[in-house]
Amino acid sequence: MKVLATLALLGSVDAFAPSQVGKASTALNAFESELGVQEPLGFYDPLGLLTNADQERFERLRYVELKHGRIAQLAFLGHLWTYAGIRLPGYLSVENSIRFEDVPPGLAALDKIPIEGVSQIFFFVGFLELAIWRQNEGSFPGDFSPGTAFPVGFLGNPSEEEQYELRAKELNQGRAAMMGILALMVHEKLDGNPYIFFDPASWGSN
């Protein structure tokens, strides 16, 4: 109760600080024209992560959002791929006699993959993070195009308007993928049936 009372008191103190509210409002207004601010939500920051934030803070959060969105898109496709029964040929672990086809889809795969395999994935992702896909300084958040060993960037030679539209689409698809892979994991843990509208496992039998 004392903690709740203290939080309530702090909240009431903040409510009577018009100068701070004005500064926060001005800072938030600066981001209302940024990429990703669109109908029906408009500028949406329910956790207040951008309150009193500067442009550097905004670009850092946008960079993280894009990265999570890209990972979520790959995760969703991988989840769908494995639930459809598609596997690599051969052995995941010869020593443990585990073939790729023996690995179940979804979260259950974590219990099947040996710790050595999980460690390889962890360090490979860390290598990509630190040495390969790095932010292009001076460019928009999420631009990994220059000096990377893996080809990334726009296909063809789109105009600035087309690039802006493609970036907006990627951002929205990443947001949808983050919600999508989270929903799949939740449904998988609830009743073991992540796909409630269709069954990818039936695709290979048709």
C-alpha positions as CSV (number, residue, x, y, z in Angstrom):
1,M,0.0,0.0,0.0
2,K,2.8,2.4,0.8
3,V,4.3,1.8,-2.7
4,L,1.0,2.5,-4.4
5,A,0.5,5.6,-2.3
6,T,4.0,6.8,-3.3
7,L,3.3,6.2,-7.0
8,A,0.0,8.0,-6.8
9,L,1.7,11.0,-5.1
10,L,4.4,11.1,-7.8
11,G,1.7,11.0,-10.4
12,S,-0.1,13.9,-8.8
13,V,3.1,15.9,-8.7
14,D,3.7,15.3,-12.4
15,A,0.2,16.4,-13.2
16,F,1.0,19.9,-11.8
17,A,4.1,20.4,-13.9
18,P,2.9,22.3,-17.0
19,S,6.3,23.3,-18.2
20,Q,7.5,19.6,-18.4
21,V,4.2,18.6,-20.1
22,G,4.8,21.4,-22.7
23,K,8.3,20.2,-23.4
24,A,7.2,16.6,-23.7
25,S,4.4,17.6,-26.1
26,T,6.7,19.6,-28.2
27,A,9.2,16.7,-28.4
28,L,6.4,14.2,-29.4
29,N,5.1,16.6,-32.1
30,A,8.5,16.5,-33.7
31,F,8.0,12.8,-34.5
32,E,4.4,13.0,-35.8
33,S,5.6,13.3,-39.4
34,E,8.1,10.4,-39.2
35,L,7.8,7.2,-41.3
36,G,5.3,4.8,-39.8
37,V,3.0,7.3,-38.4
38,Q,-0.2,6.5,-40.2
39,E,-3.9,5.8,-39.9
40,P,-5.7,4.5,-37.9
41,L,-3.5,4.9,-34.9
42,G,-1.4,7.9,-36.0
43,F,1.5,8.6,-33.6
44,Y,1.2,5.7,-31.2
45,D,3.5,5.6,-28.1
46,P,1.5,4.0,-25.3
47,L,4.6,3.3,-23.1
48,G,5.9,6.8,-23.4
49,L,9.3,5.7,-24.8
50,L,9.6,8.9,-26.8
51,T,8.7,11.3,-24.0
52,N,11.4,14.0,-23.9
53,A,13.3,12.0,-26.5
54,D,15.6,13.6,-29.1
55,Q,16.1,12.6,-32.7
56,E,19.0,10.3,-31.8
57,R,16.8,8.4,-29.3
58,F,14.0,8.1,-31.9
59,E,16.4,6.8,-34.6
60,R,17.8,4.2,-32.1
61,L,14.3,2.9,-31.3
62,R,13.3,2.9,-34.9
63,Y,16.5,0.9,-35.7
64,V,15.6,-1.7,-33.0
65,E,12.0,-1.8,-34.2
66,L,13.1,-2.5,-37.8
67,K,15.5,-5.2,-36.6
68,H,12.9,-6.9,-34.5
69,G,10.5,-6.7,-37.4
70,R,12.9,-8.4,-39.8
71,I,13.7,-11.1,-37.3
72,A,10.0,-11.7,-36.7
73,Q,9.3,-12.0,-40.5
74,L,12.0,-14.7,-40.8
75,A,10.7,-16.4,-37.6
76,F,7.1,-16.4,-39.0
77,L,8.2,-17.9,-42.3
78,G,10.4,-20.4,-40.5
79,H,7.6,-21.5,-38.3
80,L,5.2,-21.9,-41.2
81,W,7.9,-23.7,-43.2
82,T,8.6,-26.3,-40.5
83,Y,5.0,-26.8,-39.6
84,A,4.4,-27.7,-43.3
85,G,6.9,-30.5,-42.8
86,I,9.8,-29.1,-44.9
87,R,13.2,-30.0,-43.5
88,L,16.8,-30.0,-44.6
89,P,18.2,-33.4,-45.6
90,G,20.8,-35.2,-43.5
91,Y,21.8,-35.0,-39.8
92,L,21.5,-32.1,-37.4
93,S,23.8,-34.1,-35.0
94,V,25.6,-37.2,-36.2
95,E,26.9,-37.8,-32.7
96,N,23.4,-37.9,-31.2
97,S,21.8,-39.5,-34.3
98,I,19.4,-36.6,-34.7
99,R,18.2,-35.9,-38.3
100,F,16.7,-32.6,-39.3
101,E,13.4,-34.4,-39.9
102,D,13.4,-35.5,-36.2
103,V,13.2,-32.0,-35.0
104,P,9.6,-30.9,-34.2
105,P,8.3,-27.5,-35.4
106,G,7.7,-24.5,-33.2
107,L,9.0,-24.1,-29.6
108,A,9.3,-27.9,-29.1
109,A,12.4,-27.7,-31.3
110,L,14.3,-26.1,-28.5
111,D,14.1,-29.3,-26.5
112,K,15.4,-31.4,-29.3
113,I,18.3,-29.4,-30.6
114,P,21.5,-30.1,-28.7
115,I,23.1,-27.3,-26.7
116,E,25.9,-27.2,-29.1
117,G,23.5,-26.4,-31.9
118,V,21.8,-23.7,-29.9
119,S,25.2,-22.2,-29.1
120,Q,26.1,-22.2,-32.8
121,I,23.0,-20.3,-33.6
122,F,23.6,-17.8,-30.8
123,F,27.2,-17.0,-31.9
124,F,26.3,-16.9,-35.6
125,V,23.6,-14.3,-34.9
126,G,26.1,-12.4,-32.7
127,F,28.6,-12.4,-35.5
128,L,26.0,-11.0,-37.9
129,E,25.0,-8.4,-35.4
130,L,28.5,-7.1,-34.6
131,A,30.5,-7.6,-37.9
132,I,28.1,-7.9,-40.9
133,W,24.8,-6.1,-40.7
134,R,25.8,-2.7,-39.3
135,Q,24.0,0.6,-39.5
136,N,25.2,2.9,-42.3
137,E,26.1,6.1,-40.5
138,G,24.4,9.1,-41.9
139,S,21.6,7.1,-43.5
140,F,18.1,6.2,-42.4
141,P,17.7,3.7,-39.5
142,G,18.0,0.1,-40.7
143,D,20.1,0.8,-43.7
144,F,22.7,-2.0,-43.7
145,S,23.6,-1.6,-47.4
146,P,27.3,-0.5,-47.6
147,G,30.3,-2.6,-46.9
148,T,28.4,-5.8,-46.0
149,A,29.3,-9.4,-47.0
150,F,25.7,-10.2,-47.7
151,P,23.8,-8.2,-50.3
152,V,21.1,-6.0,-48.7
153,G,19.3,-3.0,-49.9
154,F,16.8,-2.0,-52.6
155,L,16.3,-4.1,-55.7
156,G,16.7,-2.2,-58.9
157,N,17.0,1.6,-58.7
158,P,13.8,2.9,-57.1
159,S,13.2,6.7,-56.8
160,E,13.2,8.4,-53.4
161,E,9.4,8.3,-53.3
162,E,9.4,4.6,-54.1
163,Q,12.1,3.9,-51.5
164,Y,10.0,5.7,-48.8
165,E,7.0,3.6,-49.7
166,L,9.1,0.4,-49.6
167,R,10.4,1.4,-46.2
168,A,6.9,2.0,-44.9
169,K,5.8,-1.4,-46.2
170,E,8.7,-3.1,-44.5
171,L,8.0,-1.4,-41.2
172,N,4.3,-2.4,-41.3
173,Q,5.1,-5.9,-42.3
174,G,7.6,-6.2,-39.5
175,R,5.0,-4.9,-37.0
176,A,2.5,-7.5,-38.3
177,A,5.1,-10.2,-38.1
178,M,6.0,-9.4,-34.5
179,M,2.4,-9.8,-33.5
180,G,2.0,-12.9,-35.7
181,I,4.9,-14.9,-34.3
182,L,4.0,-13.9,-30.8
183,A,0.4,-15.2,-31.4
184,L,1.7,-18.4,-32.9
185,M,3.8,-19.1,-29.8
186,V,1.0,-18.2,-27.5
187,H,-1.5,-20.5,-29.3
188,E,1.1,-23.3,-29.4
189,K,1.6,-23.2,-25.7
190,L,-2.1,-22.9,-25.0
191,D,-3.5,-25.9,-26.9
192,G,-0.7,-27.1,-29.2
193,N,-2.5,-25.7,-32.3
194,P,-0.8,-22.4,-33.4
195,Y,-2.7,-22.2,-36.7
196,I,-6.4,-21.8,-36.0
197,F,-7.5,-21.1,-39.5
198,F,-5.5,-23.6,-41.5
199,D,-3.2,-26.5,-41.0
200,P,0.2,-26.2,-42.8
201,A,0.9,-29.9,-42.0
202,S,-1.8,-30.8,-44.6
203,W,-0.1,-29.0,-47.4
204,G,2.4,-31.7,-48.1
205,S,-0.3,-34.4,-48.3
206,N,-2.2,-32.7,-51.1
